[in-house]
């Protein structure tokens, strides 16, 4: 009988790619969503992307479980060998109270771990973020798995804090007396996640590509991120799930060192200008970003990052797991093509 894997936040960008790869690998998959009613929507998104011979029938279902409530988690993990905890609260707008994002991320991770511990799950793979290692600290070295972001810094945005606090809480649980079943944990820390979207719903990681393609901004701030393709993120989760030496490890998940957003813009311009897309290639000066931030609080936390490239070292995931990541060009074009396909961006 194939092992069953729970994927939390099943309607999300990374989670959907995890589900597809798990099904291809022969697993039975259970996905959590805030409402059981999302099952038909999720099945509709997944079905066109199933490999030949792969079916959802009898191998996939959705259960209701919310990060903010204890209800449903015991049923969600029942009979599962592994859990991919991908779910995390995401807001399209920065919340006025950062705890609206931090508390559900932390408490949700602990709810999943406690339920997994009670159910005798072997290993949980938790989706963390580069934001958990590279923010609120001096940019004076290449960041690795040994680093942690400084949540006390006033420059830390709520999302970065939520990912840092949630991951630390998860590691604290694993090392505590609460972990009575010797539950194992691995954390994956992706950078800016690009790559193909599977439907008209997309994650916040694709917002920059959407805005550039739709020319919703006059230019891009000089901010930098280490890129990674969503298919490589999903592959890393599956590999971490069963690789013996991965137990107890963190993995920076990036294809390369950090690149500026304008590098993505130049790829888009090269490939889509002939189709009528006018990609904004102007580098917005910091003073312009600062002025706009007075009226748009979403940019408040972007200002400290302008003109501050940082370095990351993803050697560990490449040597220990054997990750051979796609390059920036492929992940950017595949995201843009899929956004055109699903009407997220419009041809001129």
C-alpha positions as CSV (number, residue, x, y, z in Angstrom):
1,X,0.0,0.0,0.0
2,X,1.5,3.4,-1.0
3,X,2.3,5.8,1.8
4,X,-0.1,8.7,2.3
5,X,1.2,12.2,2.5
6,X,-0.6,15.3,3.9
7,X,0.1,18.5,2.1
8,X,-1.1,21.5,4.1
9,X,-2.4,24.6,2.3
10,X,-3.2,22.5,-0.7
11,X,-4.6,25.4,-2.8
12,X,-1.3,27.2,-2.7
13,X,1.3,27.6,-5.5
14,X,4.1,25.5,-4.0
15,X,1.6,23.0,-2.5
16,X,0.0,22.2,-5.8
17,X,3.3,21.4,-7.4
18,X,4.1,19.2,-4.5
19,X,0.8,17.4,-4.9
20,X,1.5,16.8,-8.6
21,X,5.0,15.4,-8.0
22,X,3.8,13.2,-5.1
23,X,1.1,11.7,-7.4
24,X,3.7,11.1,-10.1
25,X,5.9,9.3,-7.5
26,X,3.0,7.0,-6.6
27,X,1.9,8.4,-3.2
28,X,-1.6,8.8,-2.0
29,X,-2.1,12.5,-1.2
30,X,-4.4,14.3,1.2
31,X,-4.5,18.1,1.0
32,X,-5.8,20.4,3.7
33,X,-7.7,23.6,2.9
34,X,-9.8,25.9,5.0
35,X,-12.9,24.5,3.5
36,X,-13.8,21.1,2.0
37,X,-15.6,23.1,-0.7
38,X,-12.2,23.9,-2.2
39,X,-11.9,20.3,-3.3
40,X,-13.5,20.6,-6.7
41,X,-11.6,23.8,-7.4
42,X,-8.3,22.2,-6.5
43,X,-9.0,19.0,-8.6
44,X,-9.9,21.3,-11.5
45,X,-6.5,23.0,-11.2
46,X,-4.5,19.8,-10.9
47,X,-6.2,17.6,-13.5
48,X,-4.9,19.3,-16.7
49,X,-1.3,19.0,-15.4
50,X,-1.4,15.3,-14.4
51,X,1.2,13.1,-16.1
52,X,-0.1,10.4,-18.5
53,X,-1.5,7.5,-16.6
54,X,-1.7,9.5,-13.3
55,X,-5.2,9.8,-11.8
56,X,-6.7,11.6,-8.8
57,X,-9.4,8.9,-8.4
58,X,-8.8,7.0,-5.2
59,X,-5.5,8.7,-4.5
60,X,-6.4,12.3,-3.7
61,X,-8.8,14.0,-1.4
62,X,-9.2,17.3,0.5
63,X,-9.8,17.7,4.2
64,X,-10.9,20.9,6.1
65,X,-8.3,22.2,8.6
66,X,-7.4,25.8,9.4
67,X,-4.2,27.1,10.9
68,X,-6.1,29.1,13.4
69,X,-8.1,26.2,14.9
70,X,-7.4,22.8,16.4
71,X,-10.3,21.3,14.6
72,X,-9.6,18.8,11.8
73,X,-5.9,18.3,12.2
74,X,-6.1,14.9,13.9
75,X,-8.3,13.7,11.0
76,X,-6.0,15.3,8.5
77,X,-2.8,13.5,9.6
78,X,-4.5,10.1,10.4
79,X,-2.7,7.3,8.6
80,X,-0.1,9.6,7.0
81,X,3.6,8.6,6.9
82,X,4.8,12.1,6.0
83,X,3.5,15.7,6.1
84,X,4.6,18.6,3.9
85,X,3.6,21.6,5.9
86,X,3.5,24.3,3.2
87,X,0.6,26.4,4.5
88,X,1.3,29.8,5.8
89,X,-0.9,32.9,6.1
90,X,-0.4,35.3,3.2
91,X,-2.0,38.7,2.9
92,X,-2.2,40.7,-0.4
93,X,-1.8,43.8,1.8
94,X,0.5,44.2,4.8
95,X,-1.8,43.8,7.9
96,X,-2.0,46.7,10.3
97,X,-1.2,44.3,13.1
98,X,1.8,42.1,12.3
99,X,0.4,39.5,14.7
100,X,-2.4,38.8,12.3
101,X,0.3,37.0,10.2
102,X,2.8,35.9,12.9
103,X,0.4,34.2,15.3
104,X,-1.4,31.9,12.7
105,X,2.0,31.0,11.2
106,X,3.5,30.0,14.5
107,X,0.5,28.4,16.1
108,X,-0.5,26.7,12.8
109,X,3.0,25.0,12.6
110,X,2.7,23.8,16.1
111,X,-0.9,22.5,15.5
112,X,0.4,20.4,12.6
113,X,3.5,19.1,14.5
114,X,1.4,18.2,17.5
115,X,-1.1,16.4,15.4
116,X,1.6,14.6,13.5
117,X,3.3,13.6,16.8
118,X,0.0,12.1,18.1
119,X,-0.5,10.2,14.8
120,X,2.9,8.7,14.7
121,X,3.9,10.5,11.5
122,X,7.6,9.8,10.6
123,X,8.7,13.2,9.2
124,X,7.4,16.7,8.6
125,X,8.9,18.9,5.9
126,X,8.2,22.5,6.7
127,X,8.3,25.3,4.1
128,X,10.2,28.2,5.6
129,X,11.8,31.0,3.6
130,X,15.0,32.9,2.8
131,X,13.2,35.6,4.9
132,X,14.0,33.5,8.0
133,X,17.8,33.9,7.5
134,X,18.6,37.1,5.7
135,X,16.7,40.0,7.2
136,X,17.2,42.5,10.0
137,X,21.0,41.8,10.1
138,X,24.1,43.4,8.5
139,X,24.6,42.3,4.9
140,X,28.2,41.4,5.5
141,X,28.4,37.7,4.5
142,X,26.8,35.1,2.4
143,X,23.8,33.7,4.3
144,X,23.6,30.0,5.0
145,X,21.5,27.6,7.0
146,X,23.4,28.7,10.1
147,X,21.9,32.1,10.0
148,X,18.6,33.5,11.5
149,X,16.8,36.7,10.8
150,X,16.6,39.2,13.6
151,X,12.9,39.6,14.5
152,X,13.7,42.5,16.8
153,X,14.7,44.6,13.9
154,X,12.3,47.4,13.0
155,X,13.1,46.7,9.3
156,X,11.6,43.2,9.5
157,X,8.3,43.0,7.7
158,X,5.4,40.8,9.1
159,X,5.9,38.1,6.5
160,X,9.6,37.7,7.3
161,X,8.8,37.7,11.0
162,X,6.1,35.1,10.6
163,X,8.4,32.7,8.7
164,X,11.2,33.1,11.2
165,X,9.0,32.8,14.3
166,X,7.2,29.8,12.9
167,X,10.3,27.9,11.9
168,X,12.0,28.6,15.3
169,X,8.9,27.3,17.1
170,X,8.9,24.2,15.0
171,X,12.5,23.4,15.9
172,X,11.8,24.1,19.6
173,X,8.9,21.6,19.5
174,X,11.1,18.9,17.9
175,X,13.7,19.3,20.6
176,X,11.2,19.4,23.4
177,X,9.6,16.7,25.6
178,X,6.4,17.2,23.7
179,X,7.9,15.3,20.8
180,X,7.1,11.9,22.3
181,X,7.1,10.0,19.1
182,X,10.6,11.2,17.9
183,X,9.0,13.0,15.0
184,X,11.5,14.2,12.4
185,X,11.7,17.6,10.9
186,X,13.3,19.2,7.8
187,X,12.9,22.8,6.7
188,X,13.2,24.2,3.2
189,X,14.0,27.9,2.8
190,X,13.1,29.0,-0.8
191,X,14.0,32.4,-2.2
192,X,11.7,34.2,-4.8
193,X,9.6,31.4,-6.2
194,X,8.9,31.7,-9.9
195,X,7.9,29.0,-12.5
196,X,4.5,28.0,-14.0
197,X,1.2,28.8,-12.3
198,X,-1.4,26.0,-12.7
199,X,-4.5,28.2,-12.8
200,X,-5.7,31.8,-12.6
201,X,-4.9,31.8,-8.9
202,X,-1.3,32.6,-8.2
203,X,0.8,33.4,-5.1
204,X,2.3,36.6,-4.0
205,X,5.7,35.5,-5.3
206,X,4.3,36.1,-8.8
207,X,3.1,39.6,-8.1
208,X,6.3,41.2,-9.5
209,X,6.1,39.4,-12.8
210,X,2.4,40.2,-13.1
211,X,2.9,43.9,-12.4
212,X,5.8,44.1,-14.9
213,X,3.8,42.3,-17.6
214,X,0.7,44.4,-17.0
215,X,2.8,47.6,-16.8
216,X,1.2,48.4,-13.5
217,X,4.3,50.2,-12.2
218,X,6.6,52.8,-13.8
219,X,9.7,51.0,-12.8
220,X,11.2,48.6,-10.3
221,X,13.0,49.3,-7.0
222,X,16.5,48.0,-6.8
223,X,15.8,45.1,-4.6
224,X,17.3,41.7,-4.8
225,X,16.2,38.1,-4.3
226,X,17.7,34.6,-4.8
227,X,15.4,33.0,-7.4
228,X,14.1,29.4,-7.5
229,X,11.6,27.5,-9.7
230,X,8.5,26.2,-8.0
231,X,9.1,22.8,-9.6
232,X,12.5,22.7,-7.9
233,X,11.0,23.7,-4.6
234,X,8.5,20.9,-4.8
235,X,11.3,18.4,-5.8
236,X,13.3,19.6,-2.7
237,X,10.3,18.9,-0.4
238,X,9.9,15.4,-1.8
239,X,13.6,14.6,-1.5
240,X,13.8,16.0,2.0
241,X,10.8,13.8,2.9
242,X,12.7,10.5,2.6
243,X,16.4,11.4,2.5
244,X,17.9,9.9,5.7
245,X,20.6,12.5,6.1
246,X,18.1,15.4,5.8
247,X,16.6,14.7,9.2
248,X,17.1,17.7,11.5
249,X,18.4,19.9,8.7
250,X,17.6,23.3,7.2
251,X,18.2,23.8,3.4
252,X,18.5,27.1,1.6
253,X,16.6,26.5,-1.7
254,X,17.9,28.8,-4.4
255,X,19.1,28.4,-8.0
256,X,21.7,31.2,-7.7
257,X,22.8,34.1,-5.6
258,X,20.4,37.0,-5.4
259,X,19.5,38.9,-8.5
260,X,17.8,42.3,-8.9
261,X,14.1,42.4,-10.0
262,X,15.3,44.3,-13.1
263,X,17.1,41.2,-14.2
264,X,13.7,39.5,-14.4
265,X,12.3,42.5,-16.2
266,X,15.0,42.3,-18.9
267,X,14.2,38.7,-19.6
268,X,10.5,39.6,-19.9
269,X,11.3,42.5,-22.2
270,X,13.5,40.3,-24.4
271,X,10.8,37.7,-24.9
272,X,7.5,39.6,-24.8
273,X,8.1,43.0,-26.2
274,X,7.3,41.7,-29.6
275,X,3.9,40.5,-28.3
276,X,2.9,44.0,-27.3
277,X,4.1,43.8,-23.6
278,X,5.8,47.0,-22.5
279,X,8.0,46.0,-19.6
280,X,9.1,48.8,-17.2
281,X,12.9,48.7,-17.1
282,X,13.5,51.9,-15.2
283,X,15.2,51.5,-11.9
284,X,13.3,53.5,-9.3
285,X,15.5,55.6,-7.1
286,X,15.2,55.0,-3.4
287,X,13.8,58.5,-2.8
288,X,10.9,57.7,-5.2
289,X,10.2,54.4,-3.3
290,X,10.3,56.3,0.0
291,X,7.9,58.9,-1.2
292,X,5.4,56.4,-2.6
293,X,5.7,54.5,0.7
294,X,4.2,57.5,2.5
295,X,0.9,56.7,0.7
296,X,1.3,52.9,0.2
297,X,2.3,51.2,3.5
298,X,3.0,47.9,1.5
299,X,6.2,49.6,0.4
300,X,7.2,50.6,3.9
301,X,9.3,47.5,4.3
302,X,10.7,47.6,0.8
303,X,12.5,50.9,1.4
304,X,15.2,49.4,3.7
305,X,16.0,46.8,1.1
306,X,16.5,49.2,-1.8
307,X,20.1,49.1,-3.1
308,X,21.1,46.4,-0.6
309,X,22.0,43.2,-2.6
310,X,22.7,40.3,-0.4
311,X,24.4,36.9,-0.9
312,X,23.2,33.4,-0.2
313,X,25.0,30.1,-0.3
314,X,22.8,27.2,-1.5
315,X,25.7,24.7,-1.7
316,X,24.2,22.4,0.9
317,X,21.0,21.5,-1.0
318,X,22.9,20.9,-4.2
319,X,25.5,18.7,-2.6
320,X,23.4,16.8,-0.1
321,X,20.2,16.5,-2.1
322,X,21.6,16.7,-5.6
323,X,19.4,19.6,-6.6
324,X,20.1,20.8,-10.2
325,X,17.9,23.9,-10.4
326,X,16.4,25.5,-13.5
327,X,17.9,28.8,-14.5
328,X,16.4,32.3,-14.1
329,X,15.4,32.5,-17.8
330,X,13.4,29.3,-17.7
331,X,11.6,30.0,-14.5
332,X,10.7,33.5,-15.6
333,X,9.5,32.6,-19.0
334,X,7.5,29.6,-17.7
335,X,5.7,31.9,-15.2
336,X,5.0,34.6,-17.8
337,X,3.7,32.0,-20.3
338,X,1.4,30.5,-17.8
339,X,0.1,33.9,-16.6
340,X,-0.8,34.7,-20.2
341,X,-2.5,31.3,-20.6
342,X,-4.7,31.8,-17.6
343,X,-5.5,35.5,-18.3
344,X,-3.6,36.8,-15.3
345,X,-1.8,39.2,-17.7
346,X,-3.3,40.4,-20.9
347,X,-1.6,40.8,-24.3
348,X,-1.7,44.3,-25.7
